[in-house]
Amino acid sequence: MDDERTQGSPDDARTRGGQDDVVGAQIASILDEAASGPSTGGAGQTARPALDREEREIKDNVLRMGSLVEDQILAAIDALTSHDAEKALAVIVGDSRINEAQRHVSTLIVKTIATQQPVARDLRFLLSLDHVTYELERIGDHAASVAKQVRKLAPEPPLKQYVDLPEMGRLGAQLVRGILRALVDIDEAVARDVAARDDEIDHLYHRTFSEVLELMRADPANVERGARILLAAHYLERIGDRVTNIAEDVVYLASGEVEDLNP
């Protein structure tokens, strides 16, 4: 698993959400209130519809962000296979949309926590979604990093059709889509299935690594292209790891248990 998380810790809320000290302090204060027990009285009951509405809005925004991330992965692979540096540049520039989406969702989460004061399952749900957006943002970064290598590879002839890079990218996009479906239904079984498929990406990565090294040893002219392919393969492999982290969030939401799905 890429990130260690401690259930219920204010420091964890800061780390997982990627928030600054002010936001972290807000969440810590609310967690302290939650630890002392839920508020009583009729006000809490009337606030429930508002909390449900805000949770749905946050979840919808997370899903839209995930769709952007999936598109970015596929666009980077399309740029690779078509040798199109302009398409690669569009992926790099488009990463800013994902960053903005994460900031928007994080703002909504902090606002909901501050105004609705959720406890127990609702608080767990919101903090988990905050971590999901962090992982999605990092996947977007990996797609942009692949595109940066594609820009350098585009003018050159392909090295063995880039070995397994296209398949790694398509599989990574499939896993992103699959984990979003698991998130919609908080489906633990689907989340576990998606996480298990990370092994397929790992297999393609190791095969790519071995084949590219052989090509580089066979001909010094292959070294630069080979190095860029290995870098791109590394970023694609990391996408699988990030998806596994999200799968762990879904398992946590469904069961309340923190579990490493990729030991």
C-alpha positions in Angstrom: 0.0 0.0 0.0 1.4 3.4 -0.9 0.1 5.4 2.1 -0.1 4.3 5.7 -3.2 5.4 7.5 -4.2 5.4 11.1 -7.9 5.2 11.8 -9.3 8.3 13.5 -6.1 10.3 13.8 -6.1 14.1 13.2 -2.6 13.8 11.8 -3.9 11.1 9.4 -6.7 13.5 8.3 -4.1 16.0 7.4 -1.8 13.6 5.6 -4.5 11.8 3.6 -6.3 14.9 2.5 -3.2 16.9 1.6 -4.6 19.9 3.4 -2.6 22.8 4.9 -2.2 23.4 8.7 -5.4 25.5 9.0 -7.6 22.9 7.4 -5.9 20.2 9.4 -6.7 22.1 12.6 -10.3 22.4 11.6 -10.6 18.7 11.1 -8.7 18.0 14.3 -11.1 20.1 16.3 -14.1 18.4 14.8 -12.7 15.0 15.4 -12.2 16.0 19.1 -15.9 16.9 19.2 -16.8 13.7 17.6 -14.8 11.7 20.1 -16.9 13.2 22.9 -20.1 11.9 21.3 -22.8 13.1 19.0 -24.7 16.2 19.7 -28.3 15.8 21.0 -31.5 17.6 20.4 -33.8 18.2 17.4 -31.3 20.3 15.5 -29.2 17.2 14.7 -32.3 15.5 13.2 -33.2 18.4 11.0 -29.6 18.7 9.7 -29.6 15.1 8.4 -31.2 15.9 5.0 -28.6 18.7 4.5 -25.8 16.3 5.3 -27.1 13.6 2.9 -27.4 16.2 0.2 -23.8 17.5 0.7 -22.4 13.9 0.8 -24.1 13.2 -2.5 -22.7 16.3 -4.0 -19.2 15.4 -2.8 -19.5 11.8 -4.1 -20.7 13.1 -7.5 -17.7 15.4 -7.8 -15.3 12.6 -6.8 -16.8 10.4 -9.6 -16.5 13.2 -12.1 -12.9 13.7 -11.1 -12.3 9.9 -11.6 -13.7 10.1 -15.1 -11.3 12.9 -15.9 -8.4 10.8 -14.6 -9.5 7.8 -16.7 -9.7 10.0 -19.8 -6.2 11.4 -19.1 -4.7 7.9 -19.0 -6.3 6.9 -22.3 -5.3 10.2 -23.9 -1.6 9.6 -22.9 -1.6 6.1 -24.4 -3.3 7.5 -27.5 -0.5 10.1 -27.8 2.1 7.3 -27.4 0.7 5.0 -30.1 0.0 7.8 -32.6 3.4 9.4 -32.0 1.6 12.7 -31.4 3.5 15.3 -29.3 0.6 17.7 -29.4 -1.7 15.2 -27.9 0.8 14.5 -25.2 1.1 18.2 -24.5 -2.7 18.4 -24.1 -2.5 15.7 -21.5 0.1 17.6 -19.6 -1.9 20.8 -19.7 -5.1 19.0 -18.8 -3.7 17.8 -15.5 -4.6 21.2 -14.1 -8.3 20.3 -14.4 -7.7 17.3 -12.1 -5.8 19.5 -9.6 -8.7 22.0 -9.6 -11.2 19.2 -9.1 -9.3 17.9 -6.1 -9.2 21.4 -4.5 -12.9 21.8 -5.1 -13.8 18.5 -3.5 -11.5 19.1 -0.5 -13.2 22.5 0.0 -16.6 20.8 0.0 -15.5 18.2 2.5 -14.1 20.7 4.9 -17.2 22.9 4.6 -19.4 19.9 5.3 -17.4 18.8 8.3 -17.4 22.3 9.7 -21.1 23.0 9.2 -22.7 19.6 9.6 -20.4 18.2 12.3 -20.8 14.6 11.1 -19.8 11.7 13.4 -19.2 8.0 13.2 -19.9 6.6 9.7 -20.5 9.9 8.0 -17.2 11.3 9.2 -15.4 8.1 8.1 -17.1 8.5 4.7 -16.0 12.1 4.2 -12.4 11.6 5.3 -12.1 8.5 3.1 -13.4 10.4 0.0 -10.8 13.1 0.8 -8.1 10.4 0.6 -9.7 9.1 -2.6 -9.3 12.5 -4.3 -5.7 12.6 -3.2 -5.1 9.2 -4.9 -6.9 10.3 -8.0 -4.9 13.4 -8.2 -1.7 11.4 -8.0 -2.9 9.1 -10.8 -3.5 12.2 -12.9 0.1 13.2 -12.2 1.3 9.8 -13.3 -0.7 10.1 -16.6 0.9 13.5 -17.2 4.3 12.1 -16.4 3.8 9.4 -19.0 2.8 12.1 -21.5 6.0 14.0 -20.8 8.0 10.9 -21.8 5.7 10.5 -24.9 6.7 14.0 -26.1 10.3 12.9 -26.2 9.5 9.6 -27.8 7.1 10.9 -30.4 9.7 12.1 -33.0 11.5 8.7 -32.9 10.6 5.4 -34.4 8.9 3.1 -31.8 11.1 0.7 -29.9 9.4 -2.7 -30.4 6.0 -0.9 -30.5 6.7 0.2 -27.0 6.5 -3.3 -25.7 3.5 -3.5 -23.2 3.0 0.2 -22.5 -0.3 0.5 -24.4 -1.7 -2.5 -22.7 -0.6 -1.3 -19.2 -2.3 2.1 -19.9 -5.5 0.6 -21.0 -5.6 -1.8 -18.1 -4.9 1.1 -15.7 -7.8 3.0 -17.1 -10.0 0.0 -16.7 -9.0 -0.4 -13.0 -9.8 3.3 -12.4 -13.3 2.8 -13.9 -13.8 -0.4 -11.9 -12.8 1.1 -8.6 -15.2 4.1 -9.2 -18.0 1.6 -9.7 -17.0 -0.1 -6.4 -17.0 3.3 -4.7 -20.5 4.2 -6.0 -22.0 1.1 -4.2 -19.4 0.9 -1.5 -19.0 -2.7 -2.8 -16.2 -4.5 -0.9 -16.2 -7.5 -3.2 -15.7 -5.5 -6.3 -13.0 -3.4 -4.6 -11.1 -6.5 -3.8 -11.4 -7.8 -7.3 -10.1 -4.6 -8.8 -7.2 -4.5 -6.4 -6.3 -8.1 -7.3 -5.9 -7.0 -11.0 -3.0 -4.8 -10.0 -1.0 -8.0 -10.3 -1.7 -7.9 -14.1 -0.1 -4.5 -14.4 2.8 -5.6 -12.3 3.4 -8.6 -14.6 3.3 -6.3 -17.7 5.7 -3.9 -16.0 8.3 -6.7 -15.1 8.0 -8.1 -18.7 8.5 -4.6 -20.2 11.5 -4.0 -17.9 13.2 -7.2 -19.0 12.5 -6.8 -22.7 13.7 -3.1 -22.8 16.9 -4.0 -20.9 17.7 -6.6 -23.5 17.0 -4.1 -26.4 19.3 -1.5 -24.7 22.1 -4.1 -24.2 21.7 -5.2 -27.8 22.1 -1.7 -29.4 23.4 1.5 -27.7 21.1 3.4 -30.1 18.1 2.0 -28.1 19.3 3.4 -24.7 17.6 6.8 -24.8 14.2 5.5 -26.0 14.5 2.5 -23.7 15.1 4.7 -20.7 12.0 6.8 -21.5 9.9 3.7 -22.0 11.1 2.4 -18.6 10.1 5.7 -16.9 6.7 5.6 -18.6 6.2 2.0 -17.5 7.1 3.0 -13.9 4.4 5.7 -13.9 1.8 3.3 -15.3 2.7 0.7 -12.7 2.2 3.3 -10.0 -1.4 3.8 -11.3 -2.2 0.3 -10.3 -0.8 0.9 -6.8 -2.9 4.0 -6.4 -6.0 2.2 -7.5 -5.3 -0.5 -4.9 -5.1 2.3 -2.2 -8.6 3.5 -3.3 -9.8 -0.1 -3.1 -8.6 -0.2 0.5 -10.6 3.0 1.2 -13.7 1.2 -0.2 -13.1 -1.8 2.0 -12.6 0.6 5.0 -15.9 2.3 4.2 -17.7 -1.0 3.9 -16.3 -2.8 6.9 -14.6 -0.2 9.1 -11.4 -2.3 8.9 -8.0 -1.0 7.6 -6.5 -3.7 5.4 -3.5 -3.9 3.1 -4.8 -5.4 -0.2 -1.3 -5.5 -1.8 1.1 -6.8 0.8 
